[in-house]
Amino acid sequence: MRAIFKDPELQRRYEVEGYVVVPFYTDEDIRELKNIFNAMSSELEDRGFYISIMSKNVEYKKKIHPLIKAIAEKRAENILIDSEFISSSFAVKNIGDSSIFELHQGVSFTDEEKFDTYTAWTPLIDVDRNNGCLFVLPKSHRLWRQIKKTPDFVSPFRNIKEHLWNEYAVEIKMKAGEALIFNHNLIHGSLANHGKTIRIATLNAFKPKEAPLLLYTSTDKDPNNRELEVYQFHKDNYYTIDVLRKPDNIEGVELIGHAQEKILTFTEEDYDKMYEDMMAGKVLI
Ligand SMILES: O=C(O)CCC(=O)C(=O)O
């Protein structure tokens, strides 16, 4: 994969660990983003955890994406090489137990055999384990590769999450305005917010400029049919999708082919072995 960070040391850490933390928004950016959020928060659903791209309200998403992007792109261009925005959204964690976001990986936005995709997650308040910081599993992006379709992706580590939390998850405490930039294959998640205020973060997802923007989907209800449809987005409008339906009603979207879905199931021993092998220098992907 080609370098995505201007700073070679950041690139090295990103390749090894799957993430880096860097200064990102200024105090003024944070004020502006909070104002944008507050002005439109009535559009958000009343759920424990919520990402604005999940909204059913397309008009809301069309407003939110460019407003966040306009602020984030001034910061991203100092850090990233030739990267394009896929979607910019708010990730909202209300107070209470239902705001946990279990361990997961990002969906495939392109052909991950050829290109990385990566997200800058930036909290607008200081965060730690008590109020909704991210936890990551360092190096997990290097363990295996498979297409992560949307919706209803069957995660290979669905049965061993407690083991992963206990043995591998690392708390990433962050200051407001810092960005955790992580590879979409990295396993990550966040605990419930037990702080005093709602936790708002922005999510800016990127791809290398030359990578095609793809969506792998199946809306077929037959559990034995593993054929996925592969759509390519030719316009900058990925953020308008409704994840529960095919994107064939969106301008500039083309069905370019099909791919086979692979269902994997890891036991604790499988995961530990993959991790040990990777640490011993065996190339897994
Ligand atoms: O905002 C959070 O707490 C989690 C966000 C996240 O993990 C994601 O969007 O993939």
The ligand as an SDF file (V2000), in Angstrom:
LIG
                    3D

 10  9  0  0  0  0  0  0  0  0999 V2000
  -17.8610    7.0910   18.3110 O   0  0  0  0  0  0  0  0  0  0  0  0
  -17.6780    5.9920   18.8280 C   0  0  0  0  0  0  0  0  0  0  0  0
  -17.7180    5.8160   20.0440 O   0  0  0  0  0  0  0  0  0  0  0  0
  -17.3910    4.8040   17.9620 C   0  0  0  0  0  0  0  0  0  0  0  0
  -17.3520    5.1280   16.5030 C   0  0  0  0  0  0  0  0  0  0  0  0
  -16.8890    3.9620   15.7080 C   0  0  0  0  0  0  0  0  0  0  0  0
  -16.2730    3.0710   16.2150 O   0  0  0  0  0  0  0  0  0  0  0  0
  -17.1610    3.8550   14.2790 C   0  0  0  0  0  0  0  0  0  0  0  0
  -17.9090    4.6790   13.7640 O   0  0  0  0  0  0  0  0  0  0  0  0
  -16.6590    2.9270   13.6240 O   0  0  0  0  0  0  0  0  0  0  0  0
  1  2  2  0
  2  3  1  0
  2  4  1  0
  4  5  1  0
  5  6  1  0
  6  7  2  0
  6  8  1  0
  8  9  2  0
  8 10  1  0
M  END
$$$$
